[in-house]
């Protein structure tokens, strides 16, 4: 049974991610026993009419139009940041210094310098029992969590190859209008940070290895887009008249890079802390121009004893190849809906799959459990800083004709 001790949440932002996070805060205590009871106390947004309508729809008890006022409130214990990346650092650091726990959407910031400041603030706050976490929600997909478990148990042996793709098509129409995601000043980068960051985090998390160097290409296919249009979901259609006002796209539309990993450690299981292992090699691709691919977040890992493959467009399935048990049979499909699989036992009977929103619910579960136990939740801001450093190395390499570029701090 969930505790009656409240965890009073204030959330900044109420669009796509705000709706997903709201659903998670409402749902988590109804399916999982938590040490604290989340309360949707206050929703913050700049537009008074908009934030009031969103609060009524999403179940928030009150509203604010200034995030500083939200942080000042005595009835707020945690700040959930669902805003564009250019605001993350200022809000998160102020919240942590005010003694509020923080959940911050990914990528952590728009630069390594911002992410370093956030990480320093998070470490100082943790010493006072105030915790923070970055929202890499795909970690909470049961099939990917099962993949990590298998690698950690040593079932793939030494990891040799990592292949990661994140393919969407919502920007393929060159007349889809400008959004903040296409403005580098707000988003930091395009497909690289928006979706490639998820692939970087998932690859490092599943394998237990960090990326140490990259060689990259970035490409922008559409350099101008309509400034006004009817937004639908992430994309939409703008005014296509020849004289329609257009704005400059200042981010990448596609990112491709090769990578080397640090090898982690091997002692029976990959994460057991033994001797250093040779690093894996990897290839990454992120684009929002792959027609027909709606949310193909894919990860394949090849080791000396077997392989794993995952595709979020078939999110309840993990494909596994065991070289010793079935050398001629190829991959077998595990339908990840059994009670012993990560997170699944709190949901539906075997065979009844989960959806996109469940990852956010599991994120809330893990965050609240860690806060209740007084332990650091993961991924920490330090974990997210490592991803930010990879993003920076990719951009640096692409600017220097794909020169091999080491990841800072690796």
C-alpha positions as CSV (number, residue, x, y, z in Angstrom):
1,X,0.0,0.0,0.0
2,X,1.2,3.5,-0.9
3,X,2.2,5.6,2.1
4,X,-0.1,8.5,3.1
5,X,3.0,10.8,3.4
6,X,2.6,13.2,0.5
7,X,5.2,14.1,-2.1
8,X,3.8,17.4,-3.4
9,X,4.8,18.0,-7.1
10,X,5.0,21.2,-9.0
11,X,5.5,20.8,-12.7
12,X,6.8,23.4,-15.2
13,X,5.4,22.9,-18.8
14,X,2.3,21.1,-19.9
15,X,2.6,20.2,-23.6
16,X,3.6,16.7,-24.9
17,X,6.0,15.8,-22.0
18,X,3.8,17.6,-19.4
19,X,0.8,15.4,-20.4
20,X,2.9,12.2,-20.2
21,X,4.4,13.2,-16.8
22,X,1.0,14.1,-15.4
23,X,-0.4,10.7,-16.4
24,X,2.5,9.1,-14.6
25,X,2.2,11.0,-11.4
26,X,-1.6,10.2,-11.3
27,X,-1.1,6.5,-12.2
28,X,2.0,5.3,-10.3
29,X,0.5,5.1,-6.8
30,X,-2.6,3.3,-8.1
31,X,-0.5,0.3,-9.4
32,X,2.6,0.3,-7.2
33,X,3.2,0.6,-3.5
34,X,5.2,3.7,-2.9
35,X,6.9,5.2,0.2
36,X,5.4,8.6,-0.6
37,X,2.1,9.6,-2.1
38,X,2.5,11.9,-5.2
39,X,0.1,14.9,-5.2
40,X,-0.3,17.0,-8.4
41,X,-0.1,20.2,-6.4
42,X,0.7,22.9,-9.0
43,X,1.2,23.3,-12.7
44,X,3.2,26.2,-14.1
45,X,3.1,27.8,-17.6
46,X,3.6,31.3,-19.0
47,X,0.1,31.6,-20.5
48,X,-2.5,31.9,-17.8
49,X,-5.5,30.7,-19.9
50,X,-3.4,27.8,-21.3
51,X,-2.1,26.6,-18.0
52,X,-5.5,26.8,-16.3
53,X,-7.0,24.7,-19.1
54,X,-4.2,22.2,-18.9
55,X,-4.4,21.9,-15.1
56,X,-8.1,21.2,-15.3
57,X,-7.6,18.6,-18.0
58,X,-4.5,16.9,-16.4
59,X,-5.6,17.0,-12.8
60,X,-3.5,19.6,-11.2
61,X,-4.7,21.4,-8.0
62,X,-3.5,24.9,-8.7
63,X,-1.5,27.0,-11.2
64,X,1.4,29.4,-11.5
65,X,2.6,31.5,-14.4
66,X,6.2,32.1,-13.0
67,X,8.4,29.1,-12.2
68,X,10.2,31.2,-9.6
69,X,7.0,31.5,-7.6
70,X,6.4,27.8,-8.0
71,X,9.8,27.1,-6.4
72,X,9.1,29.5,-3.5
73,X,5.9,27.7,-2.5
74,X,6.1,25.9,0.8
75,X,3.6,23.3,-0.4
76,X,6.0,22.0,-3.1
77,X,8.5,19.2,-2.5
78,X,9.6,18.3,-6.0
79,X,9.9,20.3,-9.3
80,X,9.3,18.4,-12.5
81,X,10.8,20.2,-15.5
82,X,9.1,19.6,-18.9
83,X,10.3,22.7,-20.7
84,X,12.7,23.3,-23.7
85,X,16.4,22.7,-22.9
86,X,17.4,26.3,-22.7
87,X,15.5,26.7,-19.4
88,X,16.6,23.5,-17.7
89,X,19.7,24.7,-15.9
90,X,18.2,27.9,-14.4
91,X,15.1,26.1,-13.1
92,X,16.8,23.0,-11.8
93,X,19.6,24.8,-10.0
94,X,17.2,27.2,-8.4
95,X,14.9,24.3,-7.3
96,X,17.8,22.3,-5.8
97,X,19.2,25.3,-3.9
98,X,15.7,25.8,-2.5
99,X,15.6,22.3,-1.2
100,X,13.3,20.8,-3.8
101,X,13.8,17.4,-5.4
102,X,14.1,17.7,-9.2
103,X,13.0,15.5,-12.2
104,X,14.3,17.1,-15.4
105,X,13.5,16.0,-18.9
106,X,16.3,15.0,-21.3
107,X,18.7,16.1,-22.6
108,X,19.8,17.5,-19.3
109,X,20.8,20.9,-20.8
110,X,21.8,22.6,-24.1
111,X,25.6,22.5,-23.4
112,X,28.2,20.7,-21.3
113,X,28.8,23.8,-19.3
114,X,25.2,24.0,-18.2
115,X,25.1,20.3,-17.5
116,X,28.2,20.6,-15.4
117,X,26.7,23.4,-13.3
118,X,23.5,21.3,-12.8
119,X,25.5,18.2,-11.8
120,X,27.5,20.2,-9.3
121,X,24.3,21.6,-7.8
122,X,22.8,18.1,-7.7
123,X,25.8,16.7,-5.8
124,X,25.7,19.5,-3.3
125,X,21.9,19.0,-2.8
126,X,22.3,15.2,-2.4
127,X,24.5,15.8,0.6
128,X,21.5,17.6,2.2
129,X,19.1,14.7,1.2
130,X,17.7,16.5,-1.8
131,X,17.8,14.4,-5.0
132,X,17.5,14.8,-8.7
133,X,17.0,12.6,-11.7
134,X,17.1,13.0,-15.5
135,X,14.1,11.7,-17.5
136,X,15.5,9.1,-19.9
137,X,12.2,7.2,-19.8
138,X,13.2,4.4,-22.2
139,X,15.2,2.9,-19.5
140,X,11.9,1.9,-17.9
141,X,10.6,0.0,-20.9
142,X,10.4,-3.6,-19.6
143,X,12.0,-5.2,-22.6
144,X,15.0,-2.8,-22.5
145,X,15.3,-3.3,-18.7
146,X,15.3,-7.1,-19.3
147,X,18.1,-6.6,-21.9
148,X,20.2,-4.8,-19.4
149,X,19.6,-7.6,-16.9
150,X,20.7,-10.2,-19.4
151,X,23.9,-8.3,-20.2
152,X,24.6,-7.7,-16.5
153,X,24.3,-11.4,-15.9
154,X,26.9,-12.1,-18.5
155,X,24.6,-13.9,-20.9
156,X,26.0,-12.1,-23.9
157,X,29.6,-12.5,-22.8
158,X,32.0,-9.8,-23.9
159,X,30.1,-7.1,-25.9
160,X,31.6,-6.5,-29.3
161,X,29.0,-4.5,-31.3
162,X,26.3,-1.9,-30.5
163,X,23.9,-0.7,-33.2
164,X,21.4,2.0,-32.3
165,X,18.9,3.8,-34.4
166,X,16.1,6.3,-33.6
167,X,14.0,6.8,-36.7
168,X,10.9,9.1,-37.0
169,X,9.3,10.8,-39.9
170,X,7.3,13.7,-38.5
171,X,9.5,16.4,-40.1
172,X,9.7,14.8,-43.5
173,X,7.2,17.4,-44.9
174,X,9.3,20.5,-45.7
175,X,6.2,22.6,-45.0
176,X,5.8,21.4,-41.5
177,X,6.0,24.6,-39.4
178,X,8.8,25.8,-37.2
179,X,8.7,24.7,-33.6
180,X,11.1,25.3,-30.7
181,X,12.7,21.9,-31.5
182,X,14.1,23.4,-34.7
183,X,15.6,26.4,-32.9
184,X,19.1,25.7,-31.6
185,X,18.8,28.5,-29.0
186,X,15.9,26.6,-27.4
187,X,16.6,23.0,-28.1
188,X,20.4,22.8,-28.2
189,X,20.4,20.5,-31.2
190,X,17.9,18.7,-33.5
191,X,17.5,15.0,-34.0
192,X,20.8,14.5,-32.2
193,X,19.7,15.8,-28.8
194,X,15.9,15.2,-29.2
195,X,16.0,11.5,-30.0
196,X,19.7,10.6,-30.4
197,X,20.3,11.3,-26.7
198,X,17.8,8.5,-25.9
199,X,19.9,6.1,-28.0
200,X,23.1,7.1,-26.4
201,X,21.7,6.7,-22.9
202,X,20.1,3.3,-23.7
203,X,23.2,1.9,-25.3
204,X,25.5,2.9,-22.4
205,X,22.9,1.8,-19.8
206,X,22.2,-1.6,-21.4
207,X,25.8,-2.5,-22.0
208,X,27.3,-1.0,-18.8
209,X,29.9,0.8,-21.0
210,X,30.4,4.5,-21.7
211,X,31.3,6.0,-25.1
212,X,34.8,7.3,-25.2
213,X,35.1,8.7,-28.8
214,X,33.1,9.4,-31.9
215,X,33.3,10.2,-35.6
216,X,30.2,12.0,-36.8
217,X,28.1,13.5,-39.6
218,X,25.2,16.0,-39.1
219,X,22.9,17.0,-41.9
220,X,20.1,19.6,-42.3
221,X,17.8,18.8,-45.2
222,X,15.3,21.7,-44.9
223,X,16.8,25.0,-44.0
224,X,13.7,27.1,-43.8
225,X,10.2,26.4,-42.5
226,X,6.9,28.3,-42.2
227,X,6.7,30.4,-39.1
228,X,3.0,29.9,-38.7
229,X,0.9,26.8,-39.1
230,X,-1.5,24.4,-37.5
231,X,0.5,22.2,-35.2
232,X,-0.7,18.7,-34.8
233,X,1.3,16.6,-32.3
234,X,5.0,17.1,-32.9
235,X,4.6,18.3,-36.5
236,X,1.7,19.7,-38.6
237,X,1.3,21.7,-41.8
238,X,2.1,25.4,-42.3
239,X,1.2,28.0,-44.8
240,X,2.7,26.7,-48.1
241,X,2.1,29.9,-50.1
242,X,5.3,31.1,-51.9
243,X,5.2,34.3,-49.9
244,X,4.5,32.8,-46.6
245,X,7.0,34.0,-43.9
246,X,9.7,31.4,-43.1
247,X,12.3,31.1,-40.4
248,X,15.7,29.5,-40.4
249,X,16.1,25.9,-39.1
250,X,19.3,26.0,-37.0
251,X,19.6,22.4,-36.0
252,X,20.4,19.1,-37.6
253,X,17.8,16.9,-39.3
254,X,19.9,13.8,-39.1
255,X,22.8,12.6,-37.1
256,X,25.1,9.6,-37.9
257,X,28.2,8.6,-35.9
258,X,30.5,5.7,-35.1
259,X,31.6,5.2,-31.5
260,X,34.0,3.3,-29.3
261,X,33.0,2.2,-25.8
262,X,35.2,1.9,-22.7
263,X,34.6,-1.8,-22.1
264,X,33.2,-1.7,-18.6
265,X,34.4,-4.5,-16.4
266,X,34.0,-8.3,-16.7
267,X,34.0,-10.8,-13.8
268,X,31.4,-13.4,-14.6
269,X,28.8,-10.8,-15.3
270,X,29.5,-7.6,-17.2
271,X,28.6,-5.3,-14.2
272,X,30.4,-7.3,-11.5
273,X,33.4,-5.1,-11.3
274,X,36.3,-7.4,-12.4
275,X,39.0,-6.7,-14.9
276,X,38.7,-4.1,-17.7
277,X,37.4,-5.5,-20.9
278,X,38.1,-4.4,-24.5
279,X,35.6,-1.8,-25.6
280,X,32.8,-2.4,-28.0
281,X,32.3,-0.5,-31.2
282,X,29.0,1.1,-32.1
283,X,27.1,2.9,-34.9
284,X,24.3,5.4,-34.2
285,X,21.7,7.0,-36.4
286,X,19.0,9.6,-35.5
287,X,16.6,11.2,-37.9
288,X,13.1,12.7,-38.1
289,X,13.1,12.2,-41.9
290,X,12.7,8.4,-42.1
291,X,9.4,8.1,-44.0
292,X,7.3,5.3,-42.6
293,X,9.1,5.1,-39.3
294,X,7.0,6.6,-36.5
295,X,9.0,5.8,-33.4
296,X,11.6,3.2,-34.3
297,X,13.9,3.4,-31.3
298,X,16.1,0.4,-31.9
299,X,19.0,-1.2,-30.1
300,X,21.0,-4.3,-31.0
301,X,23.9,-5.7,-28.9
302,X,26.2,-8.4,-30.1
303,X,28.5,-10.3,-27.7
304,X,30.7,-13.4,-27.7
305,X,27.9,-15.6,-26.4
306,X,24.8,-14.1,-27.9
307,X,22.9,-11.1,-29.1
308,X,19.9,-8.9,-28.2
309,X,17.7,-6.8,-30.4
310,X,14.9,-4.3,-29.5
311,X,12.6,-2.0,-31.5
312,X,10.2,0.3,-29.7
313,X,7.7,0.0,-32.5
314,X,7.3,-3.6,-31.1
315,X,8.0,-2.5,-27.6
316,X,6.8,-5.6,-25.7
317,X,9.2,-7.9,-27.5
318,X,12.9,-8.6,-26.9
319,X,14.7,-10.7,-29.5
320,X,17.4,-12.9,-28.1
321,X,20.0,-15.1,-29.7
322,X,21.9,-17.7,-27.5
323,X,24.8,-19.1,-29.5
324,X,25.2,-22.1,-27.2
325,X,21.6,-23.2,-26.9
326,X,20.3,-22.5,-30.4
327,X,23.2,-21.9,-32.9
328,X,21.1,-22.7,-35.9
329,X,17.7,-21.3,-34.8
330,X,18.4,-17.6,-35.0
331,X,16.7,-15.1,-32.7
332,X,13.8,-16.1,-30.5
333,X,11.2,-13.6,-29.5
334,X,10.5,-13.0,-25.8
335,X,7.1,-11.4,-25.2
336,X,8.0,-9.3,-22.1
337,X,4.7,-9.6,-20.2
338,X,5.6,-12.2,-17.5
339,X,5.4,-11.3,-13.8
340,X,9.1,-11.9,-13.4
341,X,10.0,-9.3,-16.1
342,X,10.9,-5.8,-14.9
343,X,7.9,-3.8,-13.8
344,X,5.4,-6.1,-15.4
345,X,4.1,-7.9,-12.3
346,X,2.2,-4.7,-11.2
347,X,0.1,-4.5,-14.4
348,X,-2.0,-6.9,-16.4
349,X,-2.1,-10.7,-16.8
350,X,0.5,-12.4,-18.9
351,X,0.2,-11.6,-22.6
352,X,-1.3,-8.2,-22.1
353,X,1.2,-5.6,-23.4
354,X,2.1,-2.2,-22.1
355,X,2.4,1.1,-23.9
356,X,4.5,4.3,-24.2
357,X,3.0,5.9,-21.2
358,X,4.0,3.1,-18.8
359,X,7.7,4.1,-19.1
360,X,6.9,7.4,-17.5
361,X,4.9,5.7,-14.7
362,X,7.9,3.4,-14.0
363,X,10.1,6.5,-13.9
364,X,7.9,8.0,-11.2
365,X,8.0,4.7,-9.3
366,X,11.8,4.5,-9.3
367,X,12.2,8.2,-8.5
368,X,9.7,8.1,-5.5
369,X,11.2,4.8,-4.2
370,X,14.7,6.4,-4.2
371,X,13.6,9.6,-2.5
372,X,11.7,7.6,0.1
373,X,14.8,5.5,0.7
374,X,17.1,8.5,0.8
375,X,19.2,7.2,-2.1
376,X,20.3,8.7,-5.4
377,X,17.9,7.9,-8.2
378,X,19.2,7.0,-11.6
379,X,19.9,8.3,-14.2
380,X,21.5,11.0,-12.1
381,X,22.5,14.3,-13.4
382,X,26.1,12.9,-13.6
383,X,24.8,10.1,-15.8
384,X,23.1,12.7,-18.0
385,X,26.2,14.8,-18.1
386,X,28.0,11.9,-19.7
387,X,25.4,11.8,-22.4
388,X,25.7,15.6,-22.9
389,X,29.5,15.1,-23.4
390,X,28.8,12.6,-26.1
391,X,26.4,15.0,-27.8
392,X,29.1,17.7,-27.7
393,X,31.7,15.3,-29.1
394,X,29.4,14.4,-32.0
395,X,28.8,18.1,-32.9
396,X,32.5,18.8,-32.6
397,X,33.4,15.9,-34.9
398,X,30.8,16.9,-37.5
399,X,32.1,20.4,-37.6
400,X,35.6,19.2,-38.2
401,X,34.9,16.9,-41.2
402,X,34.2,13.8,-39.0
403,X,37.5,13.9,-37.2
404,X,37.8,11.3,-34.5
405,X,36.9,13.1,-31.3
406,X,37.4,11.9,-27.8
407,X,34.5,12.4,-25.3
408,X,35.5,14.8,-22.5
409,X,36.1,13.1,-19.2
410,X,36.1,9.6,-20.8
